[in-house]
Amino acid sequence: MDWGMKNRMSRIFKPDDGHTVMLAVDHGYFLGPVSRLEKPAETIEPLIPLVDSLMLTRGLLRNCINPKYNIPVVLRVSGGNSIIGGALSNEGITVSMQDALRLNVSAVALSIYVGTDHQHQTLINLANLINAAEDYGIPVLAVTAVGKELEKRDARYLSLSCRIAAELGARIVKTYYCEDFEKVIESCPVPVVIAGGPKMKSELDVLEIAYNAMARGAKGVDMGRNIWQSEWPQAMASAISSIVHKKASVKQAVDLFNSLKNRGR
């Protein structure tokens, strides 16, 4: 890596432990004003001091994030679908590299849909994005999306998707936690962060997944709804961070969550 690439990666993955807590708030690009993101700035701003980077769209960044915050940005640069349209996998690249540079981003993110009718399209999107981003020293995060077909979230499928993304040149891969997750990690030569996916039943479920993923080799999390749709989002962000950065046990993270929750944080 050249200096620019190393510097951007070090802003996302903290140099002291190589781990990251990313806050995903890019859901509006296909879900619209999803619950708790109707007024994005009100939801995001209190969480900025508690996370390592934000994953969001350029419209949200320009209009809802105060430039005074020195928070690394992972910019969503794929889109073209919606929850009420046809296949969620029918995406293209929506942001130029020049605009990403204007926004001073630390990385750009794009979804791939392996095994769908648009597999070829989204993989070529990823390759084209990597070709453009490498010219400017910007890392690409590949999101191994599965759309509505959540049953595909097994180790065999996710290992295939993550490895293809890494082979094409992605510097970071975002995927789901699954049984035998260590097999996904072992087969992917670049850092892997886990997605939270749809809102889980309880905060304990989220903390257990974060702990198990880190214990099996993940380099961090990129969670959204399971943080900001919680009744206590700041407590949730702090508890997840304690697992990612302080090697807290699930019990320690739950105790921290409960103590912050009871203090109204």
C-alpha positions as CSV (number, residue, x, y, z in Angstrom):
1,M,0.0,0.0,0.0
2,D,1.1,3.6,-0.6
3,W,0.9,6.2,2.1
4,G,-2.6,7.4,1.2
5,M,-4.1,4.0,1.3
6,K,-2.4,3.1,4.6
7,N,-3.5,6.4,6.1
8,R,-7.2,5.9,5.1
9,M,-7.2,2.3,6.4
10,S,-5.7,3.4,9.7
11,R,-8.4,5.9,10.2
12,I,-11.0,3.2,9.9
13,F,-9.1,0.4,11.8
14,K,-7.6,1.9,14.9
15,P,-3.8,1.3,14.9
16,D,-3.6,0.2,18.5
17,D,-5.7,-3.0,17.9
18,G,-6.6,-3.0,14.2
19,H,-10.3,-3.1,15.0
20,T,-13.2,-0.9,14.1
21,V,-16.8,0.0,15.1
22,M,-18.5,1.4,12.0
23,L,-22.0,2.9,12.2
24,A,-24.1,2.1,9.2
25,V,-26.7,4.7,8.4
26,D,-26.9,4.2,4.6
27,H,-30.2,2.4,4.7
28,G,-32.2,5.2,3.2
29,Y,-30.7,4.7,-0.3
30,F,-33.2,1.8,-0.8
31,L,-35.5,1.9,2.3
32,G,-36.2,5.6,2.4
33,P,-37.0,7.2,5.8
34,V,-36.7,3.9,7.9
35,S,-37.8,4.1,11.5
36,R,-35.4,6.1,13.7
37,L,-33.8,7.6,10.6
38,E,-36.6,9.9,9.7
39,K,-34.5,12.8,11.0
40,P,-31.0,11.5,10.4
41,A,-29.0,14.2,12.2
42,E,-30.9,13.8,15.4
43,T,-30.1,10.0,15.4
44,I,-26.5,10.1,14.2
45,E,-25.0,13.1,16.0
46,P,-25.1,11.6,19.6
47,L,-23.4,8.5,18.3
48,I,-20.5,10.1,16.5
49,P,-18.2,10.2,19.6
50,L,-18.9,6.5,20.3
51,V,-18.0,5.0,16.9
52,D,-14.9,4.9,14.7
53,S,-16.5,5.7,11.3
54,L,-19.8,6.4,9.6
55,M,-21.1,4.5,6.5
56,L,-23.6,6.6,4.7
57,T,-24.6,8.2,1.4
58,R,-23.3,11.5,0.0
59,G,-26.7,13.1,0.4
60,L,-26.8,12.3,4.1
61,L,-23.2,13.4,4.6
62,R,-23.7,16.7,2.9
63,N,-27.0,17.6,4.5
64,C,-27.0,15.9,7.9
65,I,-23.4,15.7,9.2
66,N,-21.7,18.8,10.5
67,P,-18.2,19.1,8.9
68,K,-16.8,20.0,12.3
69,Y,-16.7,16.3,13.2
70,N,-13.4,14.6,12.4
71,I,-15.1,11.2,11.8
72,P,-13.9,8.9,9.0
73,V,-16.5,8.4,6.3
74,V,-17.1,5.2,4.3
75,L,-19.2,6.4,1.4
76,R,-22.0,4.3,-0.1
77,V,-21.5,4.6,-3.8
78,S,-23.9,1.9,-5.2
79,G,-27.7,2.1,-5.7
80,G,-30.4,2.1,-8.2
81,N,-33.0,-0.1,-6.4
82,S,-35.7,0.3,-3.8
83,I,-37.6,-1.9,-1.4
84,I,-40.7,-1.5,-3.5
85,G,-39.0,-2.2,-6.8
86,G,-37.9,-5.4,-8.4
87,A,-34.7,-7.2,-7.5
88,L,-32.7,-5.5,-4.8
89,S,-29.6,-6.8,-6.5
90,N,-30.1,-4.6,-9.6
91,E,-27.5,-1.9,-8.6
92,G,-25.0,0.3,-10.3
93,I,-22.3,2.8,-9.3
94,T,-23.9,6.1,-8.4
95,V,-21.0,8.3,-7.2
96,S,-17.9,9.4,-9.1
97,M,-14.5,9.1,-7.6
98,Q,-14.1,12.8,-7.9
99,D,-17.1,13.5,-5.7
100,A,-15.8,11.0,-3.2
101,L,-12.5,12.9,-3.1
102,R,-14.4,16.2,-2.7
103,L,-16.1,14.7,0.4
104,N,-12.8,13.6,1.8
105,V,-13.9,10.0,2.4
106,S,-11.7,7.3,4.0
107,A,-13.3,4.5,1.9
108,V,-16.1,3.8,-0.6
109,A,-18.6,0.9,-0.3
110,L,-20.5,-1.1,-2.8
111,S,-22.8,-4.2,-2.6
112,I,-22.3,-7.4,-4.5
113,Y,-25.0,-10.0,-4.9
114,V,-23.4,-13.4,-5.6
115,G,-25.7,-16.0,-6.8
116,T,-28.4,-13.7,-8.1
117,D,-29.5,-12.7,-11.6
118,H,-27.4,-9.6,-11.2
119,Q,-24.2,-11.3,-10.0
120,H,-22.2,-10.4,-13.1
121,Q,-23.3,-6.8,-13.0
122,T,-22.5,-6.2,-9.4
123,L,-19.2,-8.0,-9.5
124,I,-18.2,-5.9,-12.6
125,N,-19.4,-2.8,-10.6
126,L,-17.0,-3.8,-7.9
127,A,-14.1,-4.3,-10.2
128,N,-14.7,-1.0,-11.9
129,L,-14.9,0.8,-8.6
130,I,-11.7,-0.7,-7.4
131,N,-9.9,0.2,-10.6
132,A,-11.0,3.9,-10.1
133,A,-10.4,4.0,-6.3
134,E,-6.9,2.5,-6.5
135,D,-5.8,5.4,-8.7
136,Y,-6.5,7.7,-5.7
137,G,-5.5,5.5,-2.8
138,I,-9.0,5.0,-1.6
139,P,-9.9,1.6,-0.1
140,V,-13.1,-0.2,-1.3
141,L,-15.4,-2.0,1.1
142,A,-17.4,-4.8,-0.6
143,V,-20.7,-5.6,1.0
144,T,-21.7,-9.2,0.5
145,A,-25.4,-8.5,0.3
146,V,-28.1,-11.2,0.1
147,G,-31.2,-9.0,-0.2
148,K,-34.3,-10.8,1.0
149,E,-32.8,-14.3,0.8
150,L,-31.5,-14.5,4.3
151,E,-31.3,-18.3,4.1
152,K,-28.1,-17.8,2.1
153,R,-26.2,-16.7,5.1
154,D,-24.2,-19.8,5.7
155,A,-20.5,-20.3,5.8
156,R,-20.2,-21.9,2.3
157,Y,-22.0,-19.0,0.6
158,L,-20.4,-16.2,2.6
159,S,-16.9,-17.7,2.1
160,L,-17.6,-17.7,-1.6
161,S,-18.8,-14.1,-1.7
162,C,-16.0,-12.8,0.6
163,R,-13.3,-14.5,-1.3
164,I,-14.5,-13.3,-4.7
165,A,-14.6,-9.7,-3.3
166,A,-11.1,-10.0,-2.0
167,E,-9.8,-11.6,-5.3
168,L,-11.3,-8.6,-7.2
169,G,-9.3,-6.3,-5.0
170,A,-11.6,-5.1,-2.2
171,R,-9.5,-3.9,0.8
172,I,-12.3,-4.6,3.3
173,V,-15.3,-7.0,3.2
174,K,-18.6,-6.7,5.1
175,T,-20.5,-9.8,5.6
176,Y,-22.9,-11.6,8.0
177,Y,-22.1,-13.7,11.0
178,C,-22.9,-17.4,10.6
179,E,-22.3,-20.8,12.0
180,D,-18.7,-21.9,11.3
181,F,-17.8,-18.2,10.8
182,E,-14.1,-19.0,11.3
183,K,-14.2,-20.7,7.9
184,V,-15.3,-17.4,6.3
185,I,-12.4,-15.6,8.0
186,E,-9.8,-18.2,7.1
187,S,-10.7,-18.1,3.4
188,C,-10.7,-14.2,3.1
189,P,-7.3,-12.5,3.0
190,V,-8.6,-9.0,3.8
191,P,-10.2,-7.6,7.0
192,V,-13.8,-8.7,7.5
193,V,-16.4,-6.7,9.5
194,I,-19.8,-8.1,10.3
195,A,-23.2,-6.6,9.5
196,G,-25.9,-6.4,12.0
197,G,-28.8,-7.0,9.5
198,P,-32.4,-6.5,10.5
199,K,-33.2,-5.5,14.1
200,M,-32.6,-8.5,16.4
201,K,-35.0,-9.5,19.3
202,S,-32.7,-8.3,22.1
203,E,-29.6,-6.4,22.8
204,L,-28.1,-9.6,24.2
205,D,-28.5,-11.2,20.8
206,V,-26.5,-8.4,19.2
207,L,-23.7,-8.4,21.8
208,E,-23.4,-12.2,21.5
209,I,-23.0,-12.0,17.8
210,A,-20.4,-9.2,18.1
211,Y,-18.5,-11.2,20.6
212,N,-18.6,-14.4,18.7
213,A,-17.5,-12.7,15.5
214,M,-14.6,-11.0,17.1
215,A,-13.5,-14.2,18.8
216,R,-13.5,-16.0,15.4
217,G,-11.4,-13.4,13.7
218,A,-13.5,-10.5,12.6
219,K,-11.8,-7.1,12.6
220,G,-14.9,-5.2,13.7
221,V,-18.6,-4.5,13.1
222,D,-20.5,-2.3,10.7
223,M,-23.9,-2.2,12.4
224,G,-26.9,0.1,12.0
225,R,-30.4,-0.8,13.0
226,N,-29.2,-2.9,16.0
227,I,-27.6,0.3,17.4
228,W,-29.8,3.2,16.4
229,Q,-33.1,1.4,16.6
230,S,-32.3,0.4,20.2
231,E,-34.2,2.2,22.9
232,W,-30.8,3.1,24.2
233,P,-28.6,3.6,21.2
234,Q,-25.6,5.3,23.0
235,A,-25.5,2.5,25.6
236,M,-25.6,0.0,22.7
237,A,-22.8,1.6,20.8
238,S,-20.6,1.7,24.0
239,A,-21.3,-1.9,24.8
240,I,-20.4,-3.0,21.3
241,S,-17.2,-0.9,21.3
242,S,-16.2,-2.5,24.6
243,I,-16.3,-5.9,22.9
244,V,-14.5,-4.7,19.8
245,H,-11.8,-2.6,21.4
246,K,-11.5,-3.7,25.0
247,K,-12.1,-7.5,24.5
248,A,-15.0,-7.4,26.9
249,S,-17.0,-10.6,27.5
250,V,-20.6,-10.7,26.7
251,K,-21.4,-10.4,30.4
252,Q,-19.1,-7.3,30.8
253,A,-20.7,-5.7,27.7
254,V,-24.3,-6.4,29.1
255,D,-23.3,-5.0,32.5
256,L,-22.0,-1.8,30.8
257,F,-25.1,-1.6,28.6
258,N,-27.3,-1.8,31.7
259,S,-25.4,0.7,33.7
260,L,-25.4,3.2,30.9
261,K,-29.1,2.5,30.2
262,N,-30.0,3.1,33.8
263,R,-28.1,6.4,33.7
264,G,-30.2,7.4,30.7
265,R,-27.2,7.2,28.3
